[in-house]
Amino acid sequence: MEIQPLGKVLVFLGLFLVVIGLLIILAPKIPYIGRLPGDIYIKRDNFTFYFPLASSILISIILTIILNILLLKK
């Protein structure tokens, strides 16, 4: 039984967690993300509802383009 594939998966997961952690730390410094037109923000007396619809779509498009470029195999 080979253990090398498990080691590769663990390294990949570790790198993935580092990237996610950096994104969480740096997210407040990215301008306009979370305040785009199309983001739903409702504030009442004791209630606040926020759904970043436009920001989610924009991030999804950007990640799709990046992943298609990186993972394009011919």
Secondary structure, DSSP 8 states (H G I E B T S, - for coil): ---HHHHHHHHHHHHHHHHHHHHHHHGGGSTTTT-STT-EEEE-SS-EEEE-HHHHHHHHHHHHHHHHHHS---
